[in-house]
Amino acid sequence: MSAIDVDRLQRDLEAIVGPRRMSLRAIDLETYSRDMWPRLLLAYRDGKSPPFRPHAVVWPEHVREVVAIVKLARERKVPIVPYGGGSGVCGGAVPIHGGITIDTKRMQALRAVHAAELICDVEAGLSGERFERELDRRGYTFGHFPSSIYCSTVGGWLATRAAGQLSTKYGKVEDRVAGLTVVTGRGEIIETDGPNRALRGPNWTQLI
Ligand SMILES: Cc1cc2nc3c(=O)[nH]c(=O)nc-3n(C[C@H](O)[C@H](O)[C@H](O)COP(=O)(O)OP(=O)(O)OC[C@H]3O[C@@H](n4cnc5c(N)ncnc54)[C@H](O)[C@@H]3O)c2cc1C
């Protein structure tokens, strides 16, 4: 990774999401310097300055913006770190090489609930608690209740193959996924779902 031209990065990110949904402010870079990894929390408690910070934080609202950010990062050889609720306890969302932290929390729509199929279409940044409340209001449940449901996101659950209080009954989160819309590191979009996927080769939902 070559040195990052921060001014240029700022201009380019602003061109994608506008000035209000990206930040290079010190307070934001510090906020996104850690998740719930105890080692960094203890260092924070002891007043130590964070060892890792992103160069920029960005809050996309559409898949097309994520695609543009990923393509930009790839072109400039800038690392990216997806960030959901930041409740992970293993440092997965910590920007150990700096770069762009992509917070998904503005992608939070429950787009559709298909009653006949018992399938819903939900965006990655929706918080677990709001997701479950929205389903409950319609008479359904996702059946996934991690202790961190108030501070984690659907995308974070999937990335970590999370378990919850009723996983023995309903299965872990990956057992409840019909398909994914994935932005690859090249900025391509892959749709993994489809009833005939077994005929087409590997199970991309579980592979990813
Ligand atoms: C008090 C507490 C209780 C917890 N209880 C449980 C529990 O019961 N069960 C359990 O399994 N875990 C639990 N955890 C751990 C944590 O909540 C889970 O790992 C959760 O799934 C993380 O979700 P998140 O949205 O906070 O993800 P983050 O912490 O933001 O990210 C976790 C990882 O996923 C990646 N990621 C996030 N979103 C995306 C995305 N959209 N696309 C690609 N990658 C992404 C990040 O880069 C990072 O590597 C707990 C944590 C705490 C602090």
The ligand as a Gaussian input file, in Angstrom:
#p B3LYP/6-31G(d) Opt

LIG

0 1
 C      -22.457000      -7.524000      24.691000
 C      -22.204000      -8.380000      23.466000
 C      -22.951000      -9.531000      23.293000
 C      -22.725000     -10.350000      22.179000
 N      -23.501000     -11.459000      22.001000
 C      -23.331000     -12.232000      20.906000
 C      -24.171000     -13.383000      20.687000
 O      -25.081000     -13.685000      21.458000
 N      -23.934000     -14.118000      19.572000
 C      -22.950000     -13.795000      18.678000
 O      -22.797000     -14.498000      17.671000
 N      -22.156000     -12.705000      18.859000
 C      -22.325000     -11.916000      19.931000
 N      -21.541000     -10.799000      20.105000
 C      -20.553000     -10.438000      19.086000
 C      -21.116000      -9.496000      17.980000
 O      -22.249000      -8.807000      18.436000
 C      -21.467000     -10.299000      16.736000
 O      -20.279000     -10.783000      16.160000
 C      -22.271000      -9.509000      15.686000
 O      -22.720000     -10.426000      14.702000
 C      -21.468000      -8.409000      15.014000
 O      -22.367000      -7.577000      14.300000
 P      -22.005000      -6.043000      14.015000
 O      -23.052000      -5.473000      13.120000
 O      -21.773000      -5.316000      15.285000
 O      -20.649000      -6.213000      13.191000
 P      -19.278000      -5.407000      13.322000
 O      -18.686000      -5.580000      14.669000
 O      -19.469000      -4.015000      12.823000
 O      -18.405000      -6.209000      12.254000
 C      -18.034000      -7.553000      12.496000
 C      -17.253000      -8.056000      11.274000
 O      -18.128000      -8.147000      10.156000
 C      -17.689000      -7.295000       9.102000
 N      -18.901000      -6.719000       8.516000
 C      -19.865000      -5.994000       9.158000
 N      -20.850000      -5.681000       8.313000
 C      -20.509000      -6.212000       7.106000
 C      -21.126000      -6.213000       5.817000
 N      -22.304000      -5.605000       5.599000
 N      -20.504000      -6.857000       4.815000
 C      -19.314000      -7.478000       5.017000
 N      -18.674000      -7.510000       6.205000
 C      -19.271000      -6.881000       7.235000
 C      -16.759000      -6.287000       9.751000
 O      -15.783000      -5.788000       8.854000
 C      -16.126000      -7.126000      10.848000
 O      -15.078000      -7.914000      10.321000
 C      -21.726000      -9.989000      21.226000
 C      -20.989000      -8.813000      21.419000
 C      -21.220000      -8.017000      22.518000
 C      -20.417000      -6.757000      22.681000

